[in-house]
């Protein structure tokens, strides 16, 4: 079986990548991930907010005992936070440890930092760069056009200073995500990761405090990726990686049938261990044998919107069909 595919213009030995997470910060784990068969690794995201917070905490610690006596101004010499240096060194070490492609991931606040950090990440020798557009809009006065134009300008600025392929990791919360993806593609995006799994706050009602539960994906969470991979396949020059809810071989096959070129996994490794990678690839291979497919290209996008005879499969007709057959579902799932 030929499992090879392309993503961001990068040849991959198979369509199963490991997405950005703390999993890849341990080099021993990274070696196991590579041995299990992963085709690429996305390093944990470099968050500007995290760097800024660490710098502020260091500043507070260094000056905690300043001016305790009249003769003493400060206790420590002038020391500055190293910024993203530790992250860059860890990324470079990872790149030198494995033979499979390594992709850096970046999320910033200011345009200048996006460009500065993107240049620094590219210089580590990584094969590609993933721009993580994880952002929660809290300003009701910002228009969709303003938000999208800001993202597009960031992409343009970064594409001018790096010579490696750039992917965009998006959330589905845009007015028309299909149109936005098309514009990003026209302005140089080489691939898209669909979709970002956003961490949502929860409230402890007894302590009356906010909590951030660990947010692993669940079975069925890949359906949004299936819908948009299916709608975009055949209409986009850029590649598509499905993300969120890719837990086993069936999930991987489904997103490929819809039209994704590759998939990123994280939650299933946390739940099942690194060996889940080889298990998923085995399941993919066995399915291809049973179906008579020799390569990924033989079936990729076979169930996409542009290639099926069901015009409403990816549209509202699905919901209408469900309503029309509601009695059948009621019999299948009776109330207790």
N, C-alpha and C positions, 0 to 999 in steps of 0.2 A: 504494500500500500504506500502511495506517495502522499504523505501528510503535509508536505511543504506548502507554504503560502507566502504572501508579501504583506508587510505592514509598514507604513510610513516610507515605502520604498526600500525597506530593509528585508532581505530574505530571511524567513524563519523556517526552521526544520519541521514545525508543526504549529497549529493555531492556538496553543495554550500557553499564555504568559502569566507570570505572577505580578499582580498589581501592587501599587504603592502601599506599604505598611511597615510596621516595625519588625516584621518577620525577617526582612533582608538586612537588618543591622548586625546580625550575628553571622560571621563568616562560615562557621561550621554548618549552620542551617542553610546558608546560601549554597554550599557545596552539595548538600543533600538535595536541594531543590534542582540544581543542575543535573545531578545524577538521576533524579526521578524522571527527567525528560522535559522540563520546562524549556520553552523555546526562547524566552527573553525574561528579563527582570526589570521592573520599574522600581527604582529606589524610593525610599520614603520621601514625602514631600518636604521641600524646604519652605517653611512658612516665615514670612517676614515678621509677622506678629510675635512668633516664638522668639526670634532673635532679639526683637525690641524688648520683650518682657525679660529675657535673660540679662540683657544689658542694664535694664532699670534695676533689677534685683541685685546685680553686682555693684552698681553704684550705691545703692542703699547700704549694702553690707560694708563696703569700703569706708563709708563716711558715718557709720553708726556711732563711732566714739570720737568724732571730731569735736574739737574745742571743749574738751572736758576740763582742761586747765588753761590758765591765762597764757602759759608759755607754749601751749601746743595748739597748732592750727589743725593738723590732721595727723592720723596715726600711720597711714600707708602712703607710699609714693603714688604718683599719678599713673593709674593703671586703667587701660581701656579694654572693653570686651572685644574678643577676637572676631565678632560678627559671624559670618557663615563658614569660617575657616575649618572648624571641626567637621562640619557636614561635608565640605568639599574633600577633605582628606579621607573621610570614610568612604565617600563615593568613589574616589580614585582607587582606593585599596580594593573595593569590591570589583571594579572594572578589571583590575590586574589579577583578580583571583579566579574569575570565570572566563570561559571562552564563548559563551552565548552573548547576544547583544544586551547592553545595559542602557536603560532610558532614565534620565533624570526627571524629577517632577518639581514644579515651582508654583508657589502661590504668594503674591505680594499685594501691597496696598497702593503704593505710589508708582507712577509710570517710570520714574528714574530708577527705582529699585528693581522693577521688573527687568529692565534692560541690563543693569549692572549685574544682577545675580544670574541672568540668563547667559551673559558672556562668561562669567566665572564658571558656571556649570559646564558649558560647552568646552572650556579649556581642560577639563579633567579627562577628556578623551571618550566621553560617552557617545553612544551611537545615535541618540535622539533626545528630544526634549519634550516633555508633556506639560503644557500650561494648564494648571488646575484652576479653572474659573469658579472655584467654590466661593460664593459670596451671598450673604443674606441681605436683601434689600429692606431697609427700615425707614427710608425716606419716601413718604407717600407723594411727594411733589416731583420725584424723578420720573421721567417718561420712559417707556420701553426703548425708544430710539436713542435717548441719552445713554442708557445702560449698555445697549448693544454697541453703540458707536465707541464707547470707552474701551470695550473688549477688543473691537476690531483694530483700534489705534495701537493698543498694546501689542497685538499680533504683528502688525506692520513694522513697528519699531524693532521688535525682536528679530524678525526675519531679515532686517537690514544688517544686523550685527553678528548673526550666527550662521554657520555654513553646514549645520546638521538639520535633519528633518524635524518638523515641529507638529505635535499633535495637540488637540484641544480637548480637555475633559470638561464636559458640560453637565449642568443639571437640566431637567426637563422643564423648568419653570420659566419659560420665555413665551411671549405672546404667540409667536409662530416659530417654533424651534426649527422647522424645516427650512424656512426662508433664511433664518439666522445662520444655519449651517451652510447653506448655499453661498451666502455672502462671505463667511469666513473662508470657505474653500476657494472662492475667487480671489481672496486677498492673501493666499499662500499657505493655508493650513494643509498639511500633508495627510492628516488622519484625525479621526474623532473617537473619543471614548464615551460611550453612551450606556449608563449615565452615572454621574457622581452620586454616591450614597451619602446624603447629608445627615450629619448628626443632629438630632432634634432634642431640645431640652425636655425634661420631665419634672414634675413637681411632687415632692414628698409632702403629702397633705398633713402629716403629723408634725413634722419639723418645720413646715411652711418654708421650705428651702428648695432651690433648684438642684436637680441631679442630672448627670450625663451618663445614662446607661450605655454599656458597650453594645455597639450597633451592628451585630452580625446579620447578614442577609438570610432569608428563608426561602424555602421551595416556592416557586412561582414568582419570585421577585424579578425574574428575567423577562417577564412578559412585556414590559415597557420597552426594553431593548429589542425584543422581537418585533414589536410594532414599527419602531422607527428604522431599524435595520432593513425591514421589509419594504418600507416606503422609500428609503433612500437608495437601495440597491439598483444599479443601472442608471442612476441619475446624478451620480457624484464621481468626480475624478479621485477624490481623497478616499483613503481606506477607512473602514469602520471596525472598531473593537467593541464588543459587547462587554458590559460590566454590571455587576450586581446580580446576585441570584444564580450564578453559574456554579452549581454545587456538585454535579455529576456528569457522566458521559451524555445522558439524555439532554441535559440543559445545553451542553456544548454543541451537540448535533443540531438542536432546535435553532440556535442563533445563527449557525452556519447555513442552515436551510433557508432562513429568512434573508440572509445576505451579508452577514458580518464576515469580515476577513479573518478575524481572530477574536479571542476572548481573554479577559483578565480575571483571575481568581484570587481571593484572599480568605473569605470566611470559611470556605470548605477546608482549607489547610489548617486553620485554627481549630476547627471541629474534628477533623479526621486525620490530621498529620500530613507530612510531606508525601507519603506514599499515595495519597489520593490523586496526585498528578499522574503517576504512571497508570493508576487504575482507570482514570478518565480517558487516557490515551488508548488503553487497551479496549475500553468499551467503544470508543470511536472506530478503532480498527476492525473490531468484530462486526459492528453494524455495517461498515463499508463492504466487508466481505460478503455478508448476507445479502446486501443490496446489489452487489456486483459493481461497485464503484472502485475505480483504480486510483483516483486522486481527489483532492478537496474540490478542485475546479469542476469535477463531474457533477457535483450536486449543490455547490455554493450558490445561494440565491434562487434555488429551484422553487421555493415557496414564497418568493418576494412578490410584491404587489404588481410588478411589471410583467411577471411570467405566469401568473395563475389566471384561471378562468372565473374566479369568484371576485367580481369587482368591489363587493362590499365587505370582503373579509377583514380588511384593515380599517374599515370605516364604521359609521354608526349602525350599519346594517347588522353587525354582530349583535348589538344590544337589542335591536328590533326583533331579530330572530330568537333571542333568548326570551323576550316577552311573549312571543307567539307560542313558544313551547313551554311556557311556565308550568302547565299541568304535568308535563313529563318530568320536569325537575322536582316538582312537589312530591311526586310518587317516589322518585329516586332518593330524595332527602326528606322523609317525613318528619314532622315535629314530634318530639318525645311526648 
